[in-house]
Amino acid sequence: MGASKYLVCEGRELHYMEWGSGHAETVIAWHGLARTGRDMDPIAEHLAQRWRVICPDTIGRGLSQWSPEPTAEYCLAFYEKLAVSLLDQLGVAQCLWLGTSMGGAIGLKAAAGRLRGRIRRLVLNDIGPQLAAPAVERIRSYAGSPPAFATVGELERFFRTVYAPYGWLPDAQWRALTESSVRRLPDGRVTPHYDPAMVMQFTHHPDDYLQWDAWDSLHLPVLCLRGERSDLLLPETAEAMRQRGPRAVVVTIPGCGHAPALNTPEQYALVERFFAGAA
């Protein structure tokens, strides 16, 4: 089991899970927009056989502090600062980066910016330098006004519906996903464990996820996993990622949309081989 830890980064308390602490090389595994680092538990447990794996909760999510300055801090530039502070405090000179959706966008920005040369290999899980606008609106529609339910069972049913594009998850993982991302409201109802204000990123930083300039500047190996039914990372964007910049290796994950759950032996193997330099 991973260890639950906290650090103050850029004046904000961040929670993270640490797996495989005895290994010399580190993987940073960063979750998606409205999720928490606990989503990475399955693949972190697997990768921890050979790497130290750090799975942060982004500010405003999970057990990390909510931002008192949401318009300024819920954006990729601040998340990048948090990543730099986290790596510096953990003594990580170089790392491998695995990012789902927003977590991949942070990795892309950092690899082209403040962590250039420190991220050795980059895995982007269903994210690229450009997002499909209808998918962004779909995500905003549920992320910006999270529902509340009387019971955890109802919340789990909601998650099973809204995250159906993740692909196959066993019942135990649906339960774990729910229990690791639930908070109780003052009226006793339960709701997803994040600050709804984090969607201010899309109104106050509307071009945050347009990163072709950063992409074209990259000089490191990149693996892109694309859910075959993804509405966020379109086939033409993935094809452009093959042709431009670091010329990513793009692998289509069957049976998934946005975004593959990184929870099957096949997905583990893709990431592990890539990080080990065999792909």
N, C-alpha and C positions, 0 to 999 in steps of 0.2 A: 504493500500500500504506500502511496505517496505521503509525504509529510506536508502539513499545512503550515505556511509561514507568512510573515508580513514584513514589509520594508516601507520606509517613507521615501518616496521618489518625487522630486519637484514639489515638496511640501505636502504631498498627498499620500495617505496610507494605501499601499497596494497589497492585496492578498495574492499568494501564488502557491501552487502545489509543486513540490520538488520530488522527483523520482530518480532512482539510480545515482544517489549522491556520491558514490565512490568512483565514478568514471571521470576520466580527465576531460573528454570532449563533451560539449553542451549542445543540446537541441532546445531552441525556444519554440514552444507550440502555442500559438495565439488564436483565440477563438473568434467567432463571428459577432456581428453587430449587437444582437439582443441576447447573447448567450453568456456563458461563463467558462472559465478555464477547466471546469470539471467535465466539459464535453470531451476533453482530450484524454480523459482517464484510460479508455481502452487502448488507444495507440501509445500513450505514454508508458503504460505498464509493459507493453511489448518492447518499445524502443529502449526502455531502461535496462534491458539485458546487456546493452553495450554502450549506452550513452547516459549522461546526466540529462534529465528532461525538466525544463522549467515551464510551467503552465500558468501564466498570470490571469487574474481577473482584471479586465480593463477598468479604469476609473468609471464609477457609475454603474458597475455590474457586479453581481455576486457579492462577495464580502469586502470588496474594495470600497474606499470612501466615495461618496457622491460629490461631484464638483460643486463648490459654492459659486463658481463662475462658469455656468454651463455654456454660454455663447462663445466664450474664449477657449474653453478647455476640451469641449467635446468635438475634437477635430483631429485629423491625422498628424498635424504638426505637433500638437501636444502629446499625442500618444507616442510619437517618435521620441520626444524628449523623455517620456517615462521609460521607454525601452532602453535608451542610452544610460539613464540613471540606474536602472535595474541591472544591466550588464556590468556597469562599472562597480556597483556595490557588491555584486556576486563574484567579482574577479574574473569575468569572462572576457578574455582578449579577443577570441574568435568563436563563432557559433555557426550552427546549421539552423535554418529557420523554416518552420512549418506553419503556415497561416491559412485558416479557413476564412474565406470572404473578407470581412474587414481586417482580420488578423493578417491575411496575405497582403492587403493593401498597405498596412503599416510596414510589413517587411519589405515590400517593393520600395516604398518611400525611403525607408531607412537605409536599404542597400545602395540606393542612389545618392544618399545624403549623409546623415550623421554617423551611420554605421558602414559607410563604404570601406571595403577592405576587411571588415570584421565579420560580415556575413559571408561565409564561404560558399554555401549552396542554399538555394531558395526553392521551397515547394509552395506553390500557390494552389489552394484547394478551391476551385470554382470561382476564381477572381482574376481579373486582368486589368490593364491600364484604362479600360473604358467599360462602363456598365450600361445595360439596356434600361432605358428610362422607364418603361412600363413595370419592370421588375422592381426598380427602386420605389415606385409608387405603391406597389403591392406590399413591400416590406414596411414602408412608412405607415401604411393603413393599419397594420396590426401592431407595429412596434410603438407608434406614437400614442396610442390609447389602449394600453394593455387591459384586458378584461379582468374582472375579479369574480371569484366563485366561492360558494359556501364551503366546498370541500376540496381536498387535494385530489380526490378521484376525478372530480369534474375538471380540474386544471390539467390533469394528465390526459384526459380525453381531448381537451383543447390542443395540447401540445402534439398529440398524435395526429391531429388534423392539420395544423398549420405547418408542422415539420414533416409531413408525409414525404416531401421530396428528398429527405435525407436517405431514403432507401430503407432496406430491411434493418430493423432493430428488434432484438428479442425483448420479451416482456420485462425482463430484469433491467435492461438498459433504458427502456421508457420510464420505468419507475425511478431509476437512478437519475435520469435527466430531469425528471420532475422534482424530485426531492432536493437536488442540488441547485435548483433555480426557482425556489418558491420563497415568498415572504408573506407574512400575515399583516393585514391592514388593521388600523385601530378598531374598525367595526367587526373584526373577527374573520373577515373573508380573506382568501388567499389570492395572490397575483404573482406574475413573473418577477424575479428578483433583479430588477434594474431600474434606473432613473429614467422615467419617460422623457425627460428633457434632453436625453442624449440624441434624440432625432433632430434637435436644433442644428446638428451638423449639416443637415441637408438644406436648411434655409439660410443659415449664416455662413456656410462654406460650400456653396452650391457646386463648385468645380473641384471639390476635394478628391473625388475619385477619378478625375481625368488626368492620367499620369503617363501619357505617351512620351513626353520629354524625359521623364525619369527612366522609363523603360528603355528608350533608345540609348541611354547613357550607361546601361548596365554591362558589365563584363564578368559574369559569373554563370555557372551552370544553373539553369532554371527548369524545374519540372512543373508542368501545369496539369492538374487533374480536373477534368471537366465532366460534370454530370451530363449524361446523354440527353436529358430532357431539361437542362438548365435554361431558365428564362433570363438569367442575369448575365452569364458569360455566353454570348452568342457565338455560333460556329465561325462566323466571319472574323470576329475579334480574336478567337483562338488561332485561326489561320494566320492572321497578321502577326500574332505573337511568335509563330513559327518562323516567319519571314524576316522580322525586324529585330533590332536590338540584340539581346543575347540569344535569340533564336531558340526559344523554349522547346523542350520535348513535351508534346501534348498527348495525354492519354485520356481516352474517353472511358468513363466509369458507367457500365450498364446498370439499368434499374434505378437510377438516381436522377434527381433534378438538382436544385440548389439547396444544400450542397452535400456531397457525399459525407457520410457520418464517420469515415475513417475507422471503421470497426470490424472489418473482415480480414481474414488472412491475406486475401489478394491485395487489398489496399495497404496493409502493413508491409507486404513484400515490395510493393512499388516504392514506397517511401524509404524503406530500409536499404534496398539496393542502390537507390539514388544517393542517399547520404553516405553510403559506404564507397561510392565512386564507381559502382558497377553498371551505371546506366547514364 
